Amino acid sequence: MKFNFKNTFSGRNFFILGIIFIFLTLLSIYIFSGLMTQVTEKSNTAIEQRGFLKKQEVMAQELSRLLQTQNELKGVVEMSNTKNLSDNLKVLSAIHSNDSLVKNNWFQINNQKIEFSSSESKNLETSIKDFVFKKGNLSEFNSIVEDGQNFFWRIYYKYAAKNGSVIRYGYDIDLKSLQTYFSTIDQKAPNYAFVFNKKGTIIYHPEIKLLKKNIFKITNISAGDTTFKDIDSFSRKIALSEYLGLDIVRYTKRLNIKGTNWYLCVNFPKKVSSEDVDAVKKYASLIYFITTAILIVFFYLFTIFTRRTFQEKEVLAQEKNKLLLENEKINKEKALIQLQQLKEQINPHFLFNSLNSLYMLIENNTGVARKFTLNLSKIYRYLINPPINNIVTVQEELLFIEKYIFLQQTRFSAEFVFSIHIDDESILAKKVPYLAFQIAVENAIKHNIASEETPLKIRIDIKEDVAIITNNLNEKQNFEKESRFGHKYLESIYKYYSKNDFEVFKKDGDFTCILPLIG
C-alpha cells in the first residue's frame, strides 16, 4: 500500500506540473505575441521613417540640382562683358539643353529678341514670349504649365549685371521625364512620393493627371499639416491613397530647398505593415509549439542515451590521456637524445680550445689563468650534471653563460662584445631549457667572423615572458652546413612544455633567437 501511494502521489504531481506547464505555455505565447507585435510595429515604423527620410533626401537633392541655374547664371554674367555676354549665355543654355529633363531653354538680354536653345513646340515659344511679357519684371518665378498632354515645370530668373544689362533666363522641366527619372533612381522603394507648395498645388506626382490639382481637396491633408516647429519635424497620418486606392501611412515634411516653400509627402501601403505583424504572430506561435515538441522529444532521447554517451566519452578521455602521456614520454626521450648529441659535440671541441687558451695564460697572466681554470671547471660540472626535466632557472643559466662568456672573452678580448640586460630581478626565477643561452651564443660565435675592426656583438635581454639573444651578422663564407642539433633540442623541450613561440630569424643585419620563459 505504501508503494502504491507514492506512485499515485508522483503521478498526481506530474499531472499538476503538466497543467502548470500548459498554462505557462499559453500565457507565454500570449505575452510573447503581444511583445512581438509591438516590436514589429516599432520596427515597421522605424523602417518607414528611414525610407521617408531617404526619399526626402533624394528628392531634395535632385530638385535642388534643377534649381542651381541661378548661381550658374550669376557666375556667367559676372565674368562676361557686353561683347561676349550673349555667346556665354548660349554656351550655358547649350549645356542645360543636354539635360534630358530640360525641354525648353531660352534667355533674353535687355528686352531684345528671346534666344531659344531648345524648344519642341511653337506653341510653347509663344507661351514663353507671353510669359516674359507678363512676368518679366519678377526676379524669379516657377510654375506648372500645360501644353496639350504634356506638363512642364517652368523655372525663370532675372539678373541685373553691374553694367546695367538685364538678363532673363528660363527653362522648362518635362514632368513626365522627371517622373521616369525618379522611378529609375528609386526603383526598389516600397512607397511613392509627391510634392506640393504652400497653397496646396501639386508640383510633382507619379500620377501626371494630378499635377496642378489642389492636394487639400483630393486628400485628407489640410493647411494645418504644413505647420512645423522646425525644419526636422514631420507628421504621420493614416489615410486613403488618392493614387493607389488603399489605406496608406502618410509622412509629410517641408522640403529643405532654398528659395522654395514646398512640402513632400511619402506614402507607404498600410496593408504591408499589418501583414508583417500578423505573419510574425503566426510564425512566433508556430515556432514556439514546434520548439516545445522538439524539446520534449530531445529530453526523452537524452535520458536514453546519456549513460551510453558518458561511457563513450570516458573511454575516449582515458585513451586521450594515454596518448598524451606517451607523446610526452616520446618528446622527453627525444630531447634527451638530442641533448646527449649536443653535449658530445660541445665537450671535445670546447675543451680543446679552452686548454689551448689556458696554456697561453699560464705563462702570461697567472691570476687570470687561475680564474680561467676555476670557471672552466664550473662549466664542465654544469655540463656533466644536467637537470632531470631539462630545464633550469634563468638565474642558473645566466651564471653559466657568464662563465662561458668570460672564457670566450679571455681568448678573444677585443673581438667579442657581450651585454646582459634584465628588466626585473623577479624574472630570474622563471625557467628556460638547459643550455639554451649557450646554444644561442655558441651559434653566433661559430657562424660569424669577429675581428677588432668588426667585433661580434651579442646582447641578452631578459623580458617578462621571453629571453631575446641578438647578434650582428658577419657570416663566414663556405661554412659547412650546420647540424641544427641545438635548435632541434630547444624545439623538442618547448614542445614538451607546450610552448610554440620559440623562433630564430634574420632581420636588418641581425640574427635573433627568442626563447620563451617557462613557468
MIVEX-397417 format. One line per field, with one value per residue (C-alpha): residue number from 1; residue in one letter; x, y, z. Coordinates in nm, 3 decimals, decimal comma. Each point is the difference from the previous one (the first is absolute). Layout:
i c(NUM; ...)
aa c(A; ...)
xx c(X; ...)
yy c(Y; ...)
zz c(Z; ...)
//
This chain:
i c(1; 2; 3; 4; 5; 6; 7; 8; 9; 10; 11; 12; 13; 14; 15; 16; 17; 18; 19; 20; 21; 22; 23; 24; 25; 26; 27; 28; 29; 30; 31; 32; 33; 34; 35; 36; 37; 38; 39; 40; 41; 42; 43; 44; 45; 46; 47; 48; 49; 50; 51; 52; 53; 54; 55; 56; 57; 58; 59; 60; 61; 62; 63; 64; 65; 66; 67; 68; 69; 70; 71; 72; 73; 74; 75; 76; 77; 78; 79; 80; 81; 82; 83; 84; 85; 86; 87; 88; 89; 90; 91; 92; 93; 94; 95; 96; 97; 98; 99; 100; 101; 102; 103; 104; 105; 106; 107; 108; 109; 110; 111; 112; 113; 114; 115; 116; 117; 118; 119; 120; 121; 122; 123; 124; 125; 126; 127; 128; 129; 130; 131; 132; 133; 134; 135; 136; 137; 138; 139; 140; 141; 142; 143; 144; 145; 146; 147; 148; 149; 150; 151; 152; 153; 154; 155; 156; 157; 158; 159; 160; 161; 162; 163; 164; 165; 166; 167; 168; 169; 170; 171; 172; 173; 174; 175; 176; 177; 178; 179; 180; 181; 182; 183; 184; 185; 186; 187; 188; 189; 190; 191; 192; 193; 194; 195; 196; 197; 198; 199; 200; 201; 202; 203; 204; 205; 206; 207; 208; 209; 210; 211; 212; 213; 214; 215; 216; 217; 218; 219; 220; 221; 222; 223; 224; 225; 226; 227; 228; 229; 230; 231; 232; 233; 234; 235; 236; 237; 238; 239; 240; 241; 242; 243; 244; 245; 246; 247; 248; 249; 250; 251; 252; 253; 254; 255; 256; 257; 258; 259; 260; 261; 262; 263; 264; 265; 266; 267; 268; 269; 270; 271; 272; 273; 274; 275; 276; 277; 278; 279; 280; 281; 282; 283; 284; 285; 286; 287; 288; 289; 290; 291; 292; 293; 294; 295; 296; 297; 298; 299; 300; 301; 302; 303; 304; 305; 306; 307; 308; 309; 310; 311; 312; 313; 314; 315; 316; 317; 318; 319; 320; 321; 322; 323; 324; 325; 326; 327; 328; 329; 330; 331; 332; 333; 334; 335; 336; 337; 338; 339; 340; 341; 342; 343; 344; 345; 346; 347; 348; 349; 350; 351; 352; 353; 354; 355; 356; 357; 358; 359; 360; 361; 362; 363; 364; 365; 366; 367; 368; 369; 370; 371; 372; 373; 374; 375; 376; 377; 378; 379; 380; 381; 382; 383; 384; 385; 386; 387; 388; 389; 390; 391; 392; 393; 394; 395; 396; 397; 398; 399; 400; 401; 402; 403; 404; 405; 406; 407; 408; 409; 410; 411; 412; 413; 414; 415; 416; 417; 418; 419; 420; 421; 422; 423; 424; 425; 426; 427; 428; 429; 430; 431; 432; 433; 434; 435; 436; 437; 438; 439; 440; 441; 442; 443; 444; 445; 446; 447; 448; 449; 450; 451; 452; 453; 454; 455; 456; 457; 458; 459; 460; 461; 462; 463; 464; 465; 466; 467; 468; 469; 470; 471; 472; 473; 474; 475; 476; 477; 478; 479; 480; 481; 482; 483; 484; 485; 486; 487; 488; 489; 490; 491; 492; 493; 494; 495; 496; 497; 498; 499; 500; 501; 502; 503; 504; 505; 506; 507; 508; 509; 510; 511; 512; 513; 514; 515; 516; 517; 518; 519)
aa c(M; K; F; N; F; K; N; T; F; S; G; R; N; F; F; I; L; G; I; I; F; I; F; L; T; L; L; S; I; Y; I; F; S; G; L; M; T; Q; V; T; E; K; S; N; T; A; I; E; Q; R; G; F; L; K; K; Q; E; V; M; A; Q; E; L; S; R; L; L; Q; T; Q; N; E; L; K; G; V; V; E; M; S; N; T; K; N; L; S; D; N; L; K; V; L; S; A; I; H; S; N; D; S; L; V; K; N; N; W; F; Q; I; N; N; Q; K; I; E; F; S; S; S; E; S; K; N; L; E; T; S; I; K; D; F; V; F; K; K; G; N; L; S; E; F; N; S; I; V; E; D; G; Q; N; F; F; W; R; I; Y; Y; K; Y; A; A; K; N; G; S; V; I; R; Y; G; Y; D; I; D; L; K; S; L; Q; T; Y; F; S; T; I; D; Q; K; A; P; N; Y; A; F; V; F; N; K; K; G; T; I; I; Y; H; P; E; I; K; L; L; K; K; N; I; F; K; I; T; N; I; S; A; G; D; T; T; F; K; D; I; D; S; F; S; R; K; I; A; L; S; E; Y; L; G; L; D; I; V; R; Y; T; K; R; L; N; I; K; G; T; N; W; Y; L; C; V; N; F; P; K; K; V; S; S; E; D; V; D; A; V; K; K; Y; A; S; L; I; Y; F; I; T; T; A; I; L; I; V; F; F; Y; L; F; T; I; F; T; R; R; T; F; Q; E; K; E; V; L; A; Q; E; K; N; K; L; L; L; E; N; E; K; I; N; K; E; K; A; L; I; Q; L; Q; Q; L; K; E; Q; I; N; P; H; F; L; F; N; S; L; N; S; L; Y; M; L; I; E; N; N; T; G; V; A; R; K; F; T; L; N; L; S; K; I; Y; R; Y; L; I; N; P; P; I; N; N; I; V; T; V; Q; E; E; L; L; F; I; E; K; Y; I; F; L; Q; Q; T; R; F; S; A; E; F; V; F; S; I; H; I; D; D; E; S; I; L; A; K; K; V; P; Y; L; A; F; Q; I; A; V; E; N; A; I; K; H; N; I; A; S; E; E; T; P; L; K; I; R; I; D; I; K; E; D; V; A; I; I; T; N; N; L; N; E; K; Q; N; F; E; K; E; S; R; F; G; H; K; Y; L; E; S; I; Y; K; Y; Y; S; K; N; D; F; E; V; F; K; K; D; G; D; F; T; C; I; L; P; L; I; G)
xx c(0,000; 0,276; 0,173; -0,328; -0,070; 0,337; -0,058; -0,346; 0,142; 0,278; -0,249; -0,224; 0,301; 0,097; -0,357; -0,002; 0,339; -0,132; -0,302; 0,229; 0,232; -0,291; -0,133; 0,343; 0,042; -0,327; 0,080; 0,347; -0,141; -0,248; 0,265; 0,259; -0,244; -0,090; 0,364; 0,083; -0,290; 0,130; 0,356; -0,112; -0,216; 0,289; 0,234; -0,239; -0,038; 0,377; 0,042; -0,269; 0,168; 0,339; -0,157; -0,180; 0,319; 0,193; -0,270; -0,001; 0,378; -0,009; -0,287; 0,155; 0,337; -0,137; -0,243; 0,272; 0,223; -0,264; -0,011; 0,375; -0,016; -0,038; 0,354; 0,134; -0,173; 0,146; 0,350; -0,026; -0,132; 0,267; 0,282; -0,137; 0,011; -0,242; 0,167; 0,012; -0,302; -0,231; 0,250; 0,063; -0,373; -0,038; 0,270; -0,176; -0,333; 0,152; 0,142; -0,342; -0,174; 0,213; -0,191; -0,270; -0,244; 0,028; -0,235; -0,009; 0,293; 0,017; 0,148; -0,045; 0,237; -0,146; -0,339; 0,165; -0,110; -0,052; 0,265; -0,119; 0,258; -0,253; -0,371; -0,221; -0,317; -0,082; -0,291; 0,242; 0,219; -0,306; -0,086; 0,349; -0,012; -0,335; 0,143; 0,292; -0,238; -0,215; 0,257; 0,320; 0,031; 0,017; 0,347; -0,089; -0,303; -0,098; -0,332; -0,166; -0,099; -0,197; 0,042; -0,255; 0,075; 0,331; 0,076; 0,305; 0,154; 0,104; 0,294; 0,091; 0,269; 0,076; 0,345; 0,133; 0,369; 0,232; 0,008; -0,379; -0,089; -0,309; 0,008; -0,307; 0,067; -0,250; -0,050; -0,274; 0,031; -0,204; -0,196; -0,059; 0,375; 0,049; -0,243; 0,189; 0,329; -0,113; -0,145; 0,337; 0,220; -0,235; -0,142; -0,005; -0,159; -0,333; -0,160; -0,091; 0,045; -0,143; 0,090; -0,236; 0,039; -0,141; -0,327; -0,045; 0,078; 0,158; 0,338; 0,111; -0,202; 0,050; -0,356; 0,036; -0,375; 0,026; 0,255; -0,128; -0,282; -0,052; 0,119; -0,225; -0,307; 0,088; 0,160; -0,040; 0,301; -0,092; 0,182; 0,066; 0,211; 0,258; 0,078; 0,305; 0,205; 0,332; 0,150; 0,046; -0,364; -0,246; -0,355; -0,133; -0,357; -0,206; -0,193; -0,160; 0,239; -0,111; 0,229; -0,017; -0,354; 0,101; 0,093; 0,343; 0,231; 0,076; 0,303; 0,007; 0,303; 0,120; 0,262; 0,330; 0,051; 0,122; -0,237; -0,306; -0,295; -0,066; -0,111; 0,064; -0,241; 0,136; -0,265; 0,037; -0,270; -0,147; -0,105; 0,362; 0,077; -0,310; 0,085; 0,350; -0,138; -0,251; 0,268; 0,230; -0,278; -0,079; 0,355; 0,096; -0,277; 0,090; 0,366; -0,081; -0,217; 0,254; 0,280; -0,195; -0,064; 0,364; 0,115; -0,226; 0,132; 0,354; -0,016; -0,155; 0,282; 0,250; -0,104; 0,043; 0,342; 0,161; 0,163; 0,131; 0,141; 0,164; 0,163; 0,129; 0,143; 0,167; 0,167; 0,111; 0,138; 0,200; 0,141; 0,081; 0,182; 0,191; 0,104; 0,103; 0,215; 0,161; 0,058; 0,160; 0,220; 0,109; 0,073; 0,202; 0,201; 0,057; 0,124; 0,237; 0,146; 0,051; 0,154; 0,245; 0,092; 0,045; 0,225; 0,208; 0,059; 0,069; 0,236; 0,305; -0,012; -0,046; 0,248; 0,273; -0,029; -0,022; 0,316; 0,194; -0,106; 0,090; 0,345; 0,066; -0,134; 0,221; 0,312; -0,144; -0,255; -0,012; -0,294; -0,223; 0,113; -0,127; -0,335; -0,015; 0,063; -0,262; -0,267; 0,092; -0,049; -0,340; -0,109; 0,079; -0,164; -0,313; 0,030; 0,040; -0,288; -0,310; -0,333; -0,260; -0,264; 0,251; -0,097; 0,181; -0,072; 0,096; 0,240; 0,182; 0,030; 0,127; 0,269; 0,111; 0,004; 0,196; 0,276; -0,017; 0,021; 0,299; 0,187; -0,084; 0,100; 0,327; 0,081; -0,124; 0,004; -0,065; -0,194; -0,311; -0,236; -0,250; -0,281; -0,279; -0,313; -0,264; -0,337; -0,091; 0,189; -0,319; 0,021; 0,314; -0,215; -0,165; 0,151; 0,156; 0,127; 0,334; 0,292; -0,242; 0,220; 0,320; -0,152; -0,095; 0,335; 0,211; -0,209; 0,084; 0,374; 0,017; -0,175; 0,137; 0,339; 0,122; 0,291; 0,116; -0,129; -0,339; -0,059; -0,280; -0,261; -0,225; -0,279; -0,220; -0,329; -0,208; -0,363; -0,319; -0,082; 0,297; 0,377; 0,122; 0,357; 0,116; 0,328; 0,116; 0,057; 0,340; -0,042; 0,289; 0,019; -0,007; -0,076; -0,097; -0,372; -0,115; -0,144; -0,273; 0,024; -0,027; -0,316; -0,161; 0,074; -0,160; -0,305; -0,048; 0,023; -0,250; -0,234; 0,012; -0,106; -0,263; 0,186; -0,036; 0,160; 0,368; 0,148; 0,323; 0,026; 0,220; -0,112; 0,169; 0,353; -0,063; -0,063; -0,260; -0,088; -0,321; -0,019; -0,341; 0,024; -0,166; -0,200)
yy c(0,000; 0,237; -0,053; 0,058; 0,322; 0,139; -0,089; 0,164; 0,312; 0,022; -0,040; 0,275; 0,232; -0,073; 0,079; 0,329; 0,093; -0,078; 0,230; 0,276; -0,048; 0,027; 0,312; 0,161; -0,093; 0,169; 0,303; 0,022; -0,019; 0,278; 0,227; -0,088; 0,068; 0,337; 0,093; -0,118; 0,206; 0,311; -0,066; -0,064; 0,311; 0,209; -0,164; 0,069; 0,361; 0,038; -0,151; 0,234; 0,303; -0,098; -0,047; 0,334; 0,186; -0,168; 0,092; 0,358; 0,020; -0,133; 0,228; 0,309; -0,071; -0,054; 0,294; 0,227; -0,100; 0,123; 0,336; 0,065; 0,190; 0,332; -0,025; -0,115; 0,294; 0,247; -0,141; 0,021; 0,360; 0,120; -0,147; 0,138; 0,339; 0,161; -0,160; -0,362; -0,013; -0,141; -0,267; -0,106; -0,025; -0,215; -0,235; -0,019; -0,058; -0,271; -0,178; 0,000; -0,119; -0,320; -0,096; -0,250; 0,164; 0,346; 0,038; 0,379; 0,232; 0,377; 0,333; 0,373; 0,298; 0,352; -0,065; -0,116; -0,299; -0,317; -0,260; -0,365; -0,276; -0,283; -0,007; -0,284; 0,203; 0,326; 0,045; -0,008; 0,266; 0,221; -0,091; 0,097; 0,334; 0,069; -0,108; 0,245; 0,276; -0,065; -0,122; 0,156; 0,245; -0,275; -0,094; -0,371; -0,216; -0,365; -0,158; -0,296; 0,058; -0,229; -0,060; -0,248; -0,332; 0,123; 0,172; 0,216; 0,155; 0,349; 0,157; 0,366; 0,238; 0,368; 0,137; 0,356; 0,030; 0,268; 0,175; 0,038; -0,287; -0,199; -0,372; -0,221; -0,374; -0,283; -0,369; -0,263; -0,338; -0,278; -0,147; -0,331; -0,037; 0,103; -0,270; -0,261; 0,124; -0,029; -0,348; -0,106; 0,123; -0,136; -0,318; -0,226; 0,248; -0,142; 0,346; 0,293; 0,373; 0,330; 0,367; 0,295; 0,367; 0,213; 0,055; -0,375; -0,004; -0,331; 0,062; -0,361; -0,322; -0,348; 0,038; 0,268; 0,073; 0,133; 0,272; 0,356; -0,149; 0,123; -0,264; 0,140; -0,088; -0,352; -0,137; 0,034; 0,235; 0,343; 0,332; -0,066; -0,302; 0,235; 0,173; -0,144; 0,106; -0,033; -0,121; -0,358; -0,046; -0,214; -0,136; -0,356; -0,090; -0,300; 0,087; -0,132; 0,034; 0,233; -0,202; -0,369; -0,006; -0,179; 0,092; 0,156; 0,144; 0,358; 0,199; 0,375; 0,229; 0,332; -0,038; 0,162; 0,176; 0,361; 0,252; -0,229; -0,060; -0,360; -0,306; -0,371; -0,287; -0,356; -0,276; -0,365; -0,268; -0,077; -0,352; -0,108; 0,111; -0,180; -0,316; 0,007; 0,020; -0,283; -0,217; 0,056; -0,104; -0,311; -0,116; 0,086; -0,228; -0,273; 0,017; -0,013; -0,316; -0,172; 0,092; -0,140; -0,328; -0,026; 0,062; -0,276; -0,247; 0,118; -0,048; -0,342; -0,109; 0,169; -0,215; -0,313; 0,073; 0,202; -0,295; -0,149; 0,337; 0,054; -0,342; 0,063; 0,340; -0,159; -0,262; 0,267; 0,215; -0,291; -0,077; 0,367; 0,026; -0,316; 0,144; 0,329; -0,180; -0,209; 0,312; 0,184; -0,301; -0,011; 0,376; -0,028; -0,297; 0,184; 0,309; -0,212; -0,165; 0,340; 0,140; -0,289; 0,061; 0,368; -0,068; -0,244; 0,285; 0,266; -0,186; -0,088; 0,309; 0,248; -0,180; -0,003; 0,377; 0,079; -0,204; 0,179; 0,336; -0,114; -0,105; 0,350; 0,166; -0,199; 0,162; 0,354; 0,058; -0,241; 0,175; -0,015; -0,358; -0,099; 0,170; -0,159; -0,346; 0,050; 0,112; -0,287; -0,254; 0,152; -0,004; -0,373; -0,076; 0,171; -0,195; -0,346; 0,043; 0,084; 0,053; -0,275; 0,192; 0,178; 0,346; 0,234; 0,342; 0,310; 0,089; -0,336; 0,031; 0,360; -0,103; -0,271; 0,225; 0,268; -0,254; -0,118; 0,360; 0,064; -0,288; 0,129; 0,357; -0,125; -0,166; 0,291; 0,313; 0,264; -0,210; -0,067; 0,242; -0,159; 0,176; -0,127; 0,205; -0,111; 0,181; -0,133; -0,218; -0,201; -0,143; -0,193; -0,262; -0,102; -0,283; -0,065; -0,315; -0,126; 0,150; 0,231; 0,311; -0,193; -0,139; 0,347; 0,159; -0,282; 0,008; 0,370; -0,058; -0,304; 0,155; 0,356; 0,166; 0,212; 0,243; 0,311; 0,215; -0,175; -0,164; -0,247; 0,162; -0,233; 0,138; -0,197; 0,171; -0,163; 0,117; -0,089; -0,307; -0,053; 0,012; 0,163; -0,067; 0,218; 0,021; 0,198; -0,201; -0,036; -0,355; -0,225; -0,100; -0,367; -0,109; -0,365; -0,066; 0,029; -0,305; 0,200; -0,241; 0,298; 0,142; -0,344; -0,065; 0,333; -0,065; -0,340; 0,147; 0,278; -0,247; -0,219; 0,303; 0,110; 0,317; 0,085; 0,346; -0,100; 0,151; 0,107; 0,244; 0,245; 0,362; 0,334; -0,142; -0,178; -0,360; -0,037; -0,297; 0,031; -0,239; -0,012; -0,018; -0,298; 0,027)
zz c(0,000; 0,085; -0,338; -0,195; 0,196; -0,098; -0,366; 0,007; 0,166; -0,257; -0,288; 0,148; 0,031; -0,357; -0,117; 0,194; -0,142; -0,350; 0,051; 0,131; -0,296; -0,250; 0,176; 0,003; -0,367; -0,099; 0,216; -0,150; -0,353; 0,079; 0,154; -0,262; -0,286; 0,150; 0,042; -0,351; -0,136; 0,175; -0,114; -0,359; -0,006; 0,135; -0,250; -0,289; 0,115; 0,023; -0,348; -0,135; 0,156; -0,138; -0,344; 0,035; 0,096; -0,280; -0,252; 0,134; -0,037; -0,359; -0,105; 0,162; -0,158; -0,350; 0,009; 0,141; -0,290; -0,244; 0,181; -0,001; -0,327; 0,183; 0,140; -0,337; -0,172; 0,250; -0,054; -0,381; 0,006; 0,242; -0,209; -0,329; -0,170; -0,244; -0,303; 0,114; 0,234; -0,267; -0,104; 0,358; 0,068; -0,312; 0,135; 0,339; -0,172; -0,221; 0,306; 0,167; -0,316; 0,016; 0,315; -0,103; 0,243; -0,162; -0,297; -0,057; 0,064; -0,072; 0,105; -0,072; 0,038; 0,056; -0,157; -0,320; -0,200; 0,206; -0,086; 0,005; 0,044; -0,001; -0,053; -0,117; -0,055; -0,180; 0,239; 0,293; -0,165; -0,022; 0,358; 0,117; -0,181; 0,162; 0,334; -0,035; -0,088; 0,309; 0,258; -0,131; 0,285; 0,265; 0,129; 0,005; -0,062; -0,045; -0,083; -0,176; -0,364; -0,229; -0,372; -0,126; 0,170; 0,136; 0,328; 0,066; 0,308; -0,117; 0,184; -0,065; 0,135; -0,064; 0,079; -0,029; -0,091; 0,140; -0,340; 0,008; -0,232; 0,099; -0,077; 0,007; -0,003; 0,006; -0,071; 0,023; 0,176; -0,161; 0,292; -0,178; -0,047; 0,363; 0,110; -0,204; 0,142; 0,363; -0,060; -0,146; 0,288; 0,268; -0,156; 0,307; 0,241; 0,136; -0,009; -0,221; 0,054; -0,121; 0,045; 0,053; 0,090; 0,282; -0,185; -0,051; -0,373; -0,099; -0,165; -0,040; 0,017; -0,152; -0,139; -0,270; 0,003; 0,355; -0,088; 0,076; 0,210; 0,355; 0,246; 0,275; -0,206; -0,117; 0,322; 0,377; 0,014; 0,132; 0,014; 0,368; -0,094; -0,155; 0,331; 0,175; 0,303; -0,179; -0,327; 0,129; 0,113; -0,195; 0,034; -0,031; -0,096; -0,109; -0,313; -0,321; -0,292; -0,281; -0,228; 0,106; 0,142; 0,321; 0,358; 0,034; 0,266; -0,109; 0,114; -0,073; 0,036; -0,134; -0,273; 0,088; -0,335; 0,006; -0,154; 0,007; 0,227; -0,101; 0,193; -0,055; 0,069; 0,007; 0,010; 0,112; -0,051; 0,343; -0,099; -0,033; 0,357; 0,139; -0,191; 0,148; 0,355; -0,057; -0,159; 0,298; 0,242; -0,202; -0,044; 0,360; 0,131; -0,247; 0,091; 0,371; -0,034; -0,225; 0,240; 0,297; -0,184; -0,103; 0,358; 0,133; -0,256; 0,058; 0,378; -0,047; -0,228; 0,228; 0,298; -0,215; -0,142; 0,283; 0,172; -0,323; -0,111; 0,338; -0,015; -0,352; 0,103; 0,302; -0,221; -0,246; 0,282; 0,136; -0,345; -0,054; 0,332; -0,084; -0,336; 0,163; 0,253; -0,273; -0,210; 0,293; 0,066; -0,365; -0,002; 0,319; -0,128; -0,329; 0,187; 0,212; -0,314; -0,163; 0,319; 0,011; -0,366; 0,077; 0,299; -0,207; -0,245; 0,265; 0,234; -0,214; -0,219; 0,283; 0,229; -0,267; -0,061; 0,372; 0,084; -0,273; 0,146; 0,353; -0,117; -0,135; 0,318; 0,238; -0,142; -0,047; 0,280; 0,291; 0,177; -0,305; -0,058; 0,349; -0,062; -0,347; 0,150; 0,272; -0,253; -0,234; 0,279; 0,094; -0,364; -0,034; 0,333; -0,143; -0,326; 0,154; 0,249; -0,208; 0,182; 0,000; -0,201; -0,228; 0,131; 0,239; 0,147; -0,198; 0,282; -0,027; -0,375; 0,030; 0,253; -0,240; -0,307; 0,187; 0,065; -0,359; -0,124; 0,228; -0,163; -0,348; 0,081; 0,151; -0,332; -0,214; 0,215; -0,269; -0,247; 0,208; 0,178; 0,237; 0,193; 0,225; 0,087; 0,251; 0,024; 0,345; 0,250; 0,071; -0,354; 0,097; 0,176; -0,328; -0,201; -0,339; -0,172; 0,126; -0,205; -0,193; 0,040; -0,080; -0,322; -0,123; 0,094; -0,144; -0,320; -0,038; 0,058; -0,230; -0,302; 0,001; -0,060; 0,292; -0,004; 0,182; -0,289; -0,017; 0,338; 0,057; 0,227; 0,195; 0,217; 0,243; 0,102; 0,276; -0,041; 0,186; -0,209; -0,232; -0,018; -0,321; -0,120; -0,291; -0,190; -0,302; -0,319; -0,168; -0,123; -0,095; -0,366; -0,112; 0,357; 0,032; 0,027; 0,362; 0,172; 0,182; 0,296; 0,233; -0,151; -0,032; 0,366; 0,100; -0,219; 0,166; 0,351; -0,080; -0,168; 0,311; 0,210; -0,259; -0,099; -0,369; -0,019; -0,017; -0,316; -0,169; -0,291; -0,189; -0,038; -0,075; 0,028; 0,332; 0,103; 0,276; 0,221; 0,208; 0,298; 0,177; 0,380; 0,170; 0,322)
//
